[in-house]
Amino acid sequence: MTDHYDVVVIGSGAGGGTLARTLAGSGKRILLLERGNFLPRELCNWQSPQGPAAGRYTSRDTWYDAAGNSFEPRVHYFVGGATKLYGAALGRLRPADFGEVVHMDGLSPAWPLSYDEFEPWYVKAEWLYQVRGLHGEDPTEGSWSEEYPWPPVAHEPLVQQIADDLDRAGYYPFHVPRGIMLDERNPPASLCIRCVTCDGHPCLVHAKADADLIAVRPLLSRLNVTMLVNAEVTKLKTDPRGRRVTRVIVRRDGVREEYRGDIVVLAAGAVNSAKILLRSASDRHPAGLANGSGQVGRNFMRHGAADVVALGEKPNETVFAQTLGINAFYLAGDPRRPSHSAGYGRRWPLGSIQTLPRSARLAREAVAFRLMTEDLPRPANRVTIDRRNHPHLAYAATNRGEAALLLHEFETMLSRSSLPLTRDETVTVPDETGAGIADQAGTCRFGTDRATSVLDVHCKAHELDNLYVADASFLPSVGAVGPALTTMANAIRVGEHLVRRLG
Ligand SMILES: Cc1cc2nc3c(=O)[nH]c(=O)nc-3n(C[C@H](O)[C@H](O)[C@H](O)COP(=O)(O)OP(=O)(O)OC[C@H]3O[C@@H](n4cnc5c(N)ncnc54)[C@H](O)[C@@H]3O)c2cc1C
């Protein structure tokens, strides 16, 4: 096996897997390095994470919080990364998210690209990940240049009843875009069998459009793609001038190896990508590779999320519940504008609401919702490493006031609906220890200013000629939408740039 490739991609999740898939057709020699292995297909895939399968799909790692206390992060080091466990809710950010947004706790910064500039890659990601959705239901969404490739996943009867009711009350409910291989018009052709949930579980029948199945596996038979699993990248080394990454240091099955690439793409997830850059400090890059700005590891974000339970009068028989979304509180707005009905028109942007599957631990009448607020990039919310190269995550949540207001609006919405639904006091408050890092993002943000960003607009490190970062680290802000589709779309964008660059 050669040790020299045109492109070395580190990490096979939403960013790295999608980027490798984008590059593969170019015929360039690609090496995909993945720390984990393929996730086993077994009955446990569908068992509750609270049951006998507890922790089975959480990879072993130890991180530390700001006070130096160790914790086990809920990370998933598999081919496909966190998408093996994700809920496959594949929504776009709203156009406003690409601009500067004023929040209760400060500013969410503008991107170096507008929504309209980014939109074509959303379409490509939606086709690649087979997203089921419907444009035009939610007034906060941006323009679209193509319809979704498949119709949305239909609401089950109770969820449909809630949607109709909220529609009458002016809350503009919409179908959540989902990356699942469900064909309701032709059930025999459908891979998805509408089981309990996708969120938090691997899919036993391989019906979830994750980065493993959609992006990586189709590459394995290609002669120009080499994939190594159990291959943890520990360090990047540069030429004496510090301008090019010349060697990728790997620990594979416990053995040290080195690989070279004309281009190196880091996509190990927001915390691990920052960790690798910080570990790669050298004389030329004393604060960490590509870290002349001191921004590597900073601006860590995750979403503020609260799972809230409402109680109905009848048992909730819904199996596949994650189909209904409400963005009526997503944007701040002018209450005097007549088009702003119901929730529209408040001082702060509050976030999004989605239905969730009913957990077996809840009452049979329970209907579960997730309330998600935007987390702001704060320099002090950051990843650092200690002398033993262990990552430390300092994090304090932002916009808690907005989360409280969203909960209040949610209660008002329930009370205005004609359905007998009342909020239960059972609220799952987000975990503040740093262990809840499902939506980790922002540690190597892109931008035009070298002093405040790590990457340029093509996601190339400002200070290096051949190093790119293409996972959720690049995000300058996260909105109140899951980051997966935006990370996939960006990986396609960066991949296309690399195809052009490599000629
Ligand atoms: C339970 C759960 C539910 C979620 N649901 C949703 C959802 O419904 N919608 C949504 O938008 N988002 C969701 N997310 C978040 C989404 O999965 C992530 O935002 C997305 O996967 C991030 O992509 P990434 O490329 O940054 O990281 P990942 O997809 O995690 O990929 C990183 C990859 O790098 C590998 N790696 C790490 N370190 C190294 C190393 N040193 N060397 C080599 N490889 C390395 C990892 O093993 C992994 O494969 C969910 C996440 C979880 C955990």
The ligand as an ORCA input file, in Angstrom:
! r2SCAN-3c Opt
* xyz 0 1
  C     -27.907     10.906     19.125
  C     -27.676     12.002     18.098
  C     -28.760     12.507     17.387
  C     -28.551     13.523     16.454
  N     -29.612     13.928     15.680
  C     -29.426     14.869     14.738
  C     -30.482     15.238     13.869
  O     -31.574     14.650     13.879
  N     -30.260     16.243     12.976
  C     -29.043     16.888     12.901
  O     -28.904     17.804     12.095
  N     -28.008     16.509     13.672
  C     -28.165     15.522     14.582
  N     -27.104     15.110     15.341
  C     -25.807     15.781     15.146
  C     -25.080     15.287     13.878
  O     -24.971     13.895     13.891
  C     -23.705     15.953     13.849
  O     -23.910     17.357     13.794
  C     -22.857     15.556     12.637
  O     -22.671     14.163     12.557
  C     -21.500     16.270     12.750
  O     -20.678     15.921     11.670
  P     -19.093     15.917     11.823
  O     -18.544     15.515     10.513
  O     -18.684     17.198     12.432
  O     -18.791     14.806     12.939
  P     -19.087     13.254     12.913
  O     -20.235     12.962     12.020
  O     -19.199     12.785     14.316
  O     -17.776     12.639     12.243
  C     -16.510     12.706     12.867
  C     -15.762     11.430     12.530
  O     -14.386     11.572     12.864
  C     -13.917     10.383     13.494
  N     -12.747     10.741     14.306
  C     -12.710     11.393     15.495
  N     -11.446     11.571     15.905
  C     -10.655     11.005     14.940
  C      -9.249     10.862     14.800
  N      -8.407     11.348     15.711
  N      -8.777     10.202     13.707
  C      -9.631      9.707     12.753
  N     -10.976      9.820     12.858
  C     -11.476     10.479     13.928
  C     -15.117      9.926     14.302
  O     -15.022      8.563     14.653
  C     -16.256     10.219     13.321
  O     -16.466      9.147     12.435
  C     -27.257     14.075     16.267
  C     -26.173     13.555     16.965
  C     -26.377     12.535     17.882
  C     -25.183     11.992     18.630
*
